[in-house]
Amino acid sequence: MVLYESTRSGKEGIVSAEAIKKGISPNGGLYVPQQLENISLKEITELADKPYTQRAVSILKRFLDDFTDEELAECVEQAYGGNKFSSPDIAPVKVLNESLHILELWHGPTCAFKDMALQILPHFLTKSMKKTGEKCDIVILVATSGDTGKAALEGFADVPGTHIIVFYPENGVSNVQKYQMITQTGNNVKVVGVNGNFDDTQTAVKKIFTDSDLNKKMIEQGLKFSSANSINWGRLVPQIVYYFSAYADMLRDKRIQPGDKINFVVPTGNFGNILAGFYAKRMGLPVNKLICASNDNNVLTDFIRTGCYDKRRKFVKTVSPSMDILISSNLERLLYELTDHDDKKVSDWMKQLEEKGYYDVGPKLLEKIRQHFWAGWSNQDETLNTIESVYREYNYLSDTHTAVGIDVYDKYVITTGDLIPTVVVSTASPFKFNESVCNALFGKNDTEGKSEFELLELLSQKSKWPVPAGLLGLDKKEILHKTVCEKHEIKDVVSRTLADFLPAKP
């Protein structure tokens, strides 16, 4: 059986249902599997002839073995079945040229890659609650830099036995992202803007999980906290699937042969998406390099190049806001894996980060990291130029985050000369960041004075790409969530909201 332990306390040995339900360890650590199952090349090759749903069950059962195959199939069908995704392939791979491919992860209901995990997490969670005999309602706390919030709201809205509170930086998301959240319906949802950046929000939310007094009061009232951020293993594990699926698609389409190594380029801020690729590689997927792509907030690039993680730098608001992050929570999992599960080292580094603002892992661990990862970053001008050049050369629309990935890939090729087949992980529809995309493609003469919602139509008309259904008419919907708070008020907002979630007393 696959058991899970915390990155900060060693060998707890809990089953996946318990890890998913808790979200985060009581000591603030993140749950990871004690061991990874290897997947043979034969098994990987066999995935080529299977649809995404079957690929998902095949990978998920290696991690969630306290779930039956039938239960996993049910979760997968509820997440990806029907017409929830606009592409029948769920996560299709598009070819730009012989070496450059795009893995599109934005065909779900909220037009962002977070749908790949957050459409299935509620089903994992409700089944986990039943398996563990949980009597309390679960309160999902989410800190979002834009996309996670809407995807989590969409997944958890009106799910019995759950409630969800989403915090987002009030001035740190696009208008499309904001309207997706503040118009969200559901009797169990609350959305709150925060006057601060994502790191402020994430730090405050993580502290609530380890607030013993508040958690005690909640249990007395029949409530428990859990997380839908990628700190929850149930959110991270579905992301491992699409790395295997991308490889299988390339095998199916004869772009590679079985055993050929490929690269993945991942635009990342919180390190969860690229970490899923690392786990896929560890399980046997033939991956050469995982290329970490950052924007101007290039703390991860500096870390992978130097071994020093230093958040003591200016926070930059960019055109790729979902990556505007200086504290990458999931990096903790990578450190734990590459130190052979040394919880003391990891705890010390996390304490240093909190108290001093930086830590240094030293040359030996840095060498291990660089065996798997290469890192680069793209500034705003480079990102916008990439959107224009990719459209001009390939007639392909890329959002601002995907463009960061493509630009960093170009820099990787220039630096290394490596031209083996490479997949850029595309994390959002270009229509979610249409103002920046339109400015890059058409110039400010065509865009000036137009709202993001008017620009949706402009982008569609000029590119001949349809506006995704989930983004149509957002500005016409009723605004249901108007609360904005200071970062030091987040705990108070949570406490007040919990009272609204409690069942009415007779």
Secondary structure, 3 states (H helix, E strand, C coil): CCCEEECCCEEEEECHHHHHHHCCCCCCCCEEECCCCCCCHHHHHHHHHCCHHHHHHHHHCCCCCCCCHHHHHHHHHHHHCCCCCCCCCCCCEEECCCCEEEEECCCCCCCECCHHHHCCHHHHHHHHHHHCCCCCEEEEEEECCCHHHHHHHHHHCCCCCEEEEEEEECCCCCHHHHHHHHCCCCCCEEEEEEECCHHHHHHHHHHHHCCHHHHHHHHHCCEEEEECCCCCHHHHHHHHHHHHHHHHHHHHCCCCCCCCCEEEEEECCCCHHHHHHHHHHHCCCCEEEEEEEECCCCHHHHHHHHCEEECCCCCCCCCCHHHCCCCCCCHHHHHHHHCCCCHHHHHHHHHHHHHHCEEECHHHHHHHHHHHEEEEECCHHHHHHHHHHHHHHHCCCCCHHHHHHHHHHHHHHHHHCCCCCEEEEECECHHHHHHHHHHHHHCHHHHCCCCHHHHHHHHHHHHCCCCCHHHCCHHHCCCCCCCEEEHHHHHHHHHHHHHHHCCCCC
